[in-house]
Amino acid sequence: MKVFSRYLLRRIAAPVLLSLAIALLALSLERLLRIVQGIAEEGGNLAGALELLAYLVPHYLGLAVPVALFVGIMLAFSNLSASNELTAMLNTGAPLRRLSRPIFALSAMLAGVMLINAAVVQPYSRYAYRATLHELTNTSPALRLRSGVFYRVNDRLVLRADEVVRGGSLFRGFFAEVRRANGERLVITAARARLLHEAGNATLVAELQDGIIVGGKGGARSGTMTFSNYTVKLPVEVEAPYGPRGRNERELTLMELARGQAPMVDLVTSDGMRAELYSRIVHALSLPALAVLAIPLGLIGSGRARRAYGISLGIGVLVLYQKTLSLAAAFAGEGAVPAWIAFVPPLLVLIGTASLLFAHASESNGCNLARWTIRRPRADQAEWAKGNTG
């Protein structure tokens, strides 16, 4: 049996990994295009876009792993059936239930990994994504600065740097022309500079090193000052940092959702937290049921057209289930129905359907599902009566 288990896992690994790669590629390329387009308008660069995409990987894994496992198992068992390898295994006396044990173990392990991912990794990565996106699209004066190019931020501020390094966090050969509200004009040069938020508000300040400030008003020069370190407020306001984690229930860990504790209670509702809690748990618990369901769907039919029908049916069932959970999340999040009523019935229907179809594939011996469903209770009753008579 260990030989069969290792062989089945090897046959499943290729389609699962291929499906996972395709799903991740499809999801990430579409989002990467939107990210690049969004931050390019704010003067961002490709490095910032790739950093944002990296923060989305845990979220995409949560979407792609169930699809990849389901499709991979269907394709693997369909190929095993088409090549009669599965028939040869069954003829050795090993039932389908026993042959499927490594699949059950793999799906249970992945369910645990996905639960950890949804419980801890996704909330922190989602917060990092939103905070970084906010920073990239709103701290624009620093990001829009290009080496050797004058940049007019507004009517009162012009910036320039000979060299922009560290993705826009450090400037060398820095120049700024500042016009203050009282009419005073400052011309600032510095060997090095950093632009950052002033703590506690949305004011942009420049931390300067080794430079000169020349001030004047009404065309008259009023004085010159040299400095080694100097900080100056710039006449431009930028949005404050994104803020602490917890602005949305999707940024909360599973334990925080279970306890009903949100750092920012005015932005998160109790209905939303319960819906998110049930959604994460049900998505993880669905993984083993989807793996069980994929086996009989992969065995539907004996011809190429019939097998394609089974695979298409399986993909349709998967899409329908995911849409049902999305609808359940919407209703539960708005408080229209209790979260357990919205999420538990679809999961039970999936488990029941998967168990029924797998039992049929294991025991039917070619009998169609309707006849097998009718005959099985009679056979169980007859076996029970025979046992009691004996």
C-alpha positions as CSV (number, residue, x, y, z in Angstrom):
1,M,0.0,0.0,0.0
2,K,2.9,2.4,0.6
3,V,4.0,1.9,-3.0
4,F,0.5,2.8,-4.2
5,S,0.4,5.8,-1.8
6,R,3.7,7.2,-3.1
7,Y,2.7,6.6,-6.7
8,L,-0.7,8.3,-6.3
9,L,1.0,11.3,-4.6
10,R,3.5,11.6,-7.4
11,R,0.7,11.4,-10.0
12,I,-1.3,14.1,-8.2
13,A,1.7,16.4,-7.5
14,A,2.3,17.5,-11.1
15,P,-1.3,18.6,-11.9
16,V,-1.7,20.2,-8.5
17,L,1.5,22.2,-8.8
18,L,0.7,23.1,-12.4
19,S,-2.8,24.3,-11.5
20,L,-1.4,26.3,-8.6
21,A,1.2,28.0,-10.8
22,I,-1.4,28.9,-13.4
23,A,-3.9,30.2,-10.8
24,L,-1.2,32.3,-9.0
25,L,0.1,33.7,-12.3
26,A,-3.4,34.6,-13.5
27,L,-4.3,36.3,-10.2
28,S,-0.9,38.1,-9.8
29,L,-0.5,39.4,-13.3
30,E,-3.9,41.0,-13.3
31,R,-3.3,42.7,-10.0
32,L,0.3,43.7,-10.9
33,L,-1.0,45.5,-13.9
34,R,-3.4,47.5,-11.8
35,I,-0.8,48.2,-9.1
36,V,1.8,49.4,-11.7
37,Q,-0.8,51.6,-13.3
38,G,-1.9,53.1,-10.0
39,I,1.5,53.9,-8.5
40,A,3.0,55.0,-11.8
41,E,0.5,57.9,-11.8
42,E,1.9,58.9,-8.4
43,G,5.5,58.5,-9.5
44,G,6.1,55.1,-8.1
45,N,8.5,52.4,-9.5
46,L,8.4,48.7,-10.3
47,A,10.2,47.8,-7.1
48,G,7.3,49.3,-5.1
49,A,4.8,47.4,-7.3
50,L,6.6,44.1,-6.7
51,E,6.7,44.7,-2.9
52,L,3.0,45.2,-2.9
53,L,2.5,42.0,-5.0
54,A,4.6,40.1,-2.5
55,Y,2.2,41.1,0.3
56,L,-0.7,39.7,-1.6
57,V,0.9,36.2,-2.0
58,P,-0.8,34.8,1.2
59,H,-4.2,36.0,0.0
60,Y,-3.7,34.5,-3.4
61,L,-2.5,31.2,-1.9
62,G,-5.8,31.1,0.0
63,L,-7.7,31.4,-3.3
64,A,-5.4,29.2,-5.4
65,V,-4.7,26.2,-3.2
66,P,-8.3,24.9,-3.0
67,V,-8.7,25.3,-6.8
68,A,-5.3,23.7,-7.5
69,L,-5.9,20.7,-5.2
70,F,-9.5,20.1,-6.6
71,V,-8.5,20.4,-10.2
72,G,-5.3,18.4,-9.7
73,I,-7.0,15.5,-8.1
74,M,-9.7,15.4,-10.7
75,L,-7.1,15.4,-13.5
76,A,-5.0,12.8,-11.8
77,F,-7.8,10.3,-11.2
78,S,-9.2,10.9,-14.7
79,N,-5.8,10.0,-16.2
80,L,-5.5,7.0,-13.9
81,S,-8.9,5.8,-15.0
82,A,-8.2,6.4,-18.7
83,S,-5.0,4.5,-18.6
84,N,-6.6,1.6,-16.6
85,E,-3.9,2.1,-13.9
86,L,-6.7,2.6,-11.3
87,T,-8.4,-0.6,-12.4
88,A,-5.2,-2.5,-12.0
89,M,-4.8,-1.1,-8.5
90,L,-8.3,-2.0,-7.6
91,N,-7.9,-5.6,-9.0
92,T,-5.1,-6.2,-6.4
93,G,-7.9,-6.1,-3.8
94,A,-7.2,-2.6,-2.5
95,P,-10.5,-0.6,-2.3
96,L,-10.8,2.9,-3.4
97,R,-11.1,4.1,0.2
98,R,-7.8,2.7,1.1
99,L,-6.1,4.0,-2.1
100,S,-7.4,7.5,-1.3
101,R,-5.9,7.7,2.2
102,P,-2.9,9.7,1.1
103,I,-5.2,12.1,-0.7
104,F,-7.2,12.6,2.6
105,A,-4.0,13.1,4.5
106,L,-2.7,15.6,2.0
107,S,-5.9,17.6,2.0
108,A,-6.0,17.6,5.9
109,M,-2.5,18.9,6.0
110,L,-3.2,21.6,3.5
111,A,-6.3,22.5,5.4
112,G,-4.2,23.1,8.5
113,V,-1.7,25.2,6.6
114,M,-4.5,27.3,5.0
115,L,-6.1,27.8,8.4
116,I,-2.8,29.1,9.8
117,N,-2.4,31.3,6.7
118,A,-5.9,32.7,7.1
119,A,-5.6,33.1,10.9
120,V,-2.3,35.0,11.1
121,V,-0.4,35.5,7.9
122,Q,-3.1,37.0,5.8
123,P,-4.2,39.7,8.3
124,Y,-0.7,41.0,8.7
125,S,0.2,40.8,5.0
126,R,-3.1,42.5,4.1
127,Y,-2.3,45.3,6.5
128,A,1.2,45.6,5.1
129,Y,-0.2,45.8,1.6
130,R,-2.7,48.6,2.4
131,A,-0.2,50.6,4.5
132,T,2.5,50.4,1.8
133,L,0.0,51.2,-0.9
134,H,-1.1,54.3,1.1
135,E,2.5,55.3,1.6
136,L,3.4,54.9,-2.1
137,T,0.4,56.8,-3.4
138,N,0.2,59.6,-0.9
139,T,3.8,60.5,0.0
140,S,4.1,61.8,-3.5
141,P,6.6,64.6,-3.4
142,A,9.4,62.1,-2.5
143,L,8.3,59.5,-4.9
144,R,7.9,61.8,-7.9
145,L,11.3,63.3,-7.6
146,R,13.7,62.1,-10.4
147,S,17.4,62.6,-10.6
148,G,18.4,65.9,-12.2
149,V,14.8,67.0,-12.8
150,F,13.1,70.1,-11.2
151,Y,9.7,69.1,-9.7
152,R,7.2,71.8,-8.9
153,V,5.1,70.4,-6.0
154,N,2.9,73.5,-5.8
155,D,3.1,77.3,-6.1
156,R,5.3,77.5,-3.0
157,L,7.7,74.6,-3.4
158,V,10.1,73.4,-6.1
159,L,12.4,70.4,-5.5
160,R,15.4,68.8,-7.2
161,A,18.0,66.2,-6.5
162,D,21.2,65.2,-8.3
163,E,20.6,61.6,-7.3
164,V,17.6,59.7,-5.9
165,V,18.6,56.5,-4.1
166,R,17.0,53.8,-1.9
167,G,13.7,54.0,-3.8
168,G,13.2,57.7,-3.1
169,S,14.0,57.6,0.6
170,L,17.4,59.4,0.3
171,F,18.5,62.3,-2.0
172,R,21.9,63.5,-2.8
173,G,22.7,67.0,-4.1
174,F,19.3,68.2,-2.8
175,F,17.8,71.6,-3.8
176,A,14.6,73.2,-2.6
177,E,13.0,76.6,-3.3
178,V,10.4,77.4,-0.6
179,R,8.0,80.4,-0.5
180,R,6.6,80.9,2.9
181,A,3.1,82.4,3.7
182,N,4.7,85.7,4.8
183,G,6.4,86.1,1.4
184,E,9.8,85.0,2.5
185,R,11.7,83.0,-0.1
186,L,14.3,80.3,0.9
187,V,16.7,78.6,-1.4
188,I,18.1,75.4,0.3
189,T,20.9,73.2,-0.9
190,A,22.2,70.1,1.0
191,A,24.5,67.2,0.3
192,R,22.0,64.7,1.6
193,A,18.3,64.9,2.4
194,R,15.3,62.8,3.5
195,L,11.6,63.7,3.1
196,L,9.3,62.2,5.8
197,H,6.2,62.9,7.8
198,E,6.4,64.9,10.9
199,A,5.3,62.8,13.9
200,G,1.6,63.3,14.8
201,N,0.4,65.2,11.8
202,A,0.5,65.3,8.0
203,T,3.2,67.9,7.5
204,L,6.1,67.0,5.3
205,V,9.6,67.8,6.6
206,A,13.0,67.6,5.1
207,E,16.0,66.3,7.2
208,L,19.1,68.0,5.7
209,Q,22.8,67.4,6.1
210,D,25.7,69.6,5.1
211,G,24.1,72.5,3.3
212,I,23.3,76.2,2.9
213,I,20.1,78.2,3.3
214,V,19.8,81.6,1.6
215,G,16.7,83.6,2.6
216,G,15.2,86.8,1.2
217,K,12.0,88.7,0.9
218,G,10.7,90.9,-1.9
219,G,13.8,90.3,-4.0
220,A,16.2,91.4,-1.2
221,R,18.6,88.9,0.3
222,S,18.3,88.7,4.1
223,G,20.9,86.2,5.2
224,T,22.8,83.0,4.7
225,M,23.1,80.1,7.0
226,T,25.3,77.0,6.7
227,F,24.5,73.9,8.7
228,S,25.6,70.3,9.2
229,N,22.1,69.0,10.3
230,Y,18.9,70.9,9.8
231,T,15.2,70.1,9.7
232,V,12.8,72.3,7.8
233,K,9.0,72.1,7.3
234,L,7.9,72.2,3.7
235,P,4.8,74.0,2.5
236,V,2.9,70.9,1.5
237,E,0.5,68.6,3.3
238,V,0.4,64.9,2.6
239,E,-2.0,62.4,4.0
240,A,-1.1,60.9,7.4
241,P,0.2,57.3,7.6
242,Y,-2.3,54.5,7.2
243,G,-2.6,54.0,10.9
244,P,-2.7,50.9,13.1
245,R,-3.9,47.5,12.0
246,G,-7.6,46.8,12.5
247,R,-9.3,49.3,10.3
248,N,-11.1,46.3,8.6
249,E,-12.1,42.9,9.9
250,R,-9.9,41.3,7.3
251,E,-6.9,42.8,9.0
252,L,-7.8,41.0,12.3
253,T,-6.3,37.6,13.3
254,L,-8.5,34.6,13.9
255,M,-8.1,34.9,17.7
256,E,-9.1,38.6,17.6
257,L,-12.2,37.7,15.6
258,A,-13.1,34.9,18.0
259,R,-12.8,37.2,21.0
260,G,-14.6,40.0,19.2
261,Q,-11.7,42.4,19.9
262,A,-11.0,45.0,17.3
263,P,-8.3,47.7,17.9
264,M,-10.5,50.2,16.0
265,V,-14.0,49.3,17.1
266,D,-15.6,52.3,15.4
267,L,-14.6,51.0,12.0
268,V,-15.4,47.3,12.5
269,T,-18.9,45.8,13.2
270,S,-19.6,42.7,15.3
271,D,-21.6,41.2,12.3
272,G,-18.6,41.8,10.0
273,M,-16.2,40.1,12.5
274,R,-18.5,37.0,12.9
275,A,-18.9,36.7,9.2
276,E,-15.1,36.9,8.7
277,L,-14.5,34.3,11.4
278,Y,-16.9,31.8,9.9
279,S,-15.7,32.5,6.4
280,R,-12.0,31.7,7.3
281,I,-12.9,28.5,9.2
282,V,-15.4,27.2,6.6
283,H,-12.9,27.8,3.7
284,A,-10.3,25.8,5.5
285,L,-12.7,23.0,6.4
286,S,-13.9,22.8,2.8
287,L,-10.5,21.7,1.6
288,P,-10.8,18.0,2.6
289,A,-14.4,17.8,1.4
290,L,-13.3,19.3,-2.0
291,A,-10.5,16.7,-2.2
292,V,-13.0,13.9,-1.6
293,L,-15.5,15.3,-4.1
294,A,-12.8,15.6,-6.8
295,I,-12.1,11.8,-6.9
296,P,-15.6,10.6,-8.1
297,L,-15.9,13.6,-10.4
298,G,-12.6,12.6,-12.0
299,L,-13.9,9.1,-12.5
300,I,-17.1,10.1,-14.4
301,G,-17.4,8.4,-17.8
302,S,-15.1,6.1,-19.7
303,G,-14.6,8.0,-23.0
304,R,-12.8,11.3,-23.6
305,A,-16.0,13.3,-23.9
306,R,-17.5,11.8,-20.7
307,R,-14.3,12.5,-18.8
308,A,-14.3,16.1,-20.0
309,Y,-17.9,16.4,-18.9
310,G,-16.9,15.2,-15.4
311,I,-14.1,17.8,-15.2
312,S,-16.3,20.6,-16.4
313,L,-19.0,19.6,-13.9
314,G,-16.4,19.7,-11.2
315,I,-15.2,23.1,-12.1
316,G,-18.8,24.3,-12.2
317,V,-19.4,22.9,-8.7
318,L,-16.3,24.6,-7.4
319,V,-17.3,28.0,-8.8
320,L,-20.8,27.6,-7.5
321,Y,-19.6,26.8,-4.0
322,Q,-17.2,29.7,-3.9
323,K,-19.9,32.1,-5.1
324,T,-22.3,30.7,-2.4
325,L,-19.7,31.4,0.3
326,S,-19.2,34.9,-1.1
327,L,-22.9,35.5,-1.0
328,A,-23.1,34.1,2.6
329,A,-20.3,36.5,3.6
330,A,-22.2,39.4,2.2
331,F,-25.5,38.6,4.0
332,A,-23.8,37.7,7.3
333,G,-21.6,40.8,7.1
334,E,-24.6,43.0,6.9
335,G,-26.3,41.2,9.7
336,A,-29.2,40.0,7.4
337,V,-28.7,36.4,8.7
338,P,-26.6,34.9,11.5
339,A,-23.2,33.9,10.4
340,W,-23.6,30.2,11.3
341,I,-26.8,30.0,9.2
342,A,-25.1,31.6,6.3
343,F,-21.9,29.4,6.3
344,V,-22.7,26.0,7.9
345,P,-25.4,24.7,5.5
346,P,-23.3,25.2,2.3
347,L,-20.4,23.3,4.1
348,L,-22.7,20.5,5.2
349,V,-24.2,20.2,1.7
350,L,-20.6,20.0,0.3
351,I,-19.6,17.3,2.8
352,G,-22.8,15.3,2.2
353,T,-22.5,15.5,-1.6
354,A,-18.8,14.5,-1.5
355,S,-19.4,11.6,0.8
356,L,-22.3,10.3,-1.3
357,L,-20.5,10.5,-4.6
358,F,-17.3,9.0,-3.1
359,A,-19.3,6.1,-1.6
360,H,-21.0,5.5,-5.0
361,A,-17.7,5.5,-6.8
362,S,-16.3,3.0,-4.2
363,E,-19.3,0.6,-4.0
364,S,-21.5,1.0,-7.1
365,N,-19.7,-1.5,-9.5
366,G,-21.0,0.4,-12.5
367,C,-24.5,1.0,-11.1
368,N,-25.8,4.5,-11.7
369,L,-26.2,6.8,-8.8
370,A,-30.0,6.7,-8.6
371,R,-30.3,2.9,-8.6
372,W,-27.4,2.6,-6.2
373,T,-29.0,5.1,-3.8
374,I,-32.2,3.0,-3.7
375,R,-30.5,-0.4,-3.5
376,R,-27.9,0.4,-0.8
377,P,-30.4,0.8,2.1
378,R,-32.0,-2.5,1.1
379,A,-28.6,-4.2,0.9
380,D,-27.7,-2.8,4.4
381,Q,-31.0,-4.0,5.8
382,A,-30.6,-7.5,4.3
383,E,-27.1,-7.7,5.7
384,W,-28.3,-6.6,9.1
385,A,-31.1,-9.2,9.0
386,K,-28.8,-11.9,8.0
387,G,-26.4,-11.1,10.8
388,N,-29.2,-11.1,13.4
389,T,-30.5,-14.4,12.0
390,G,-27.2,-16.0,12.2
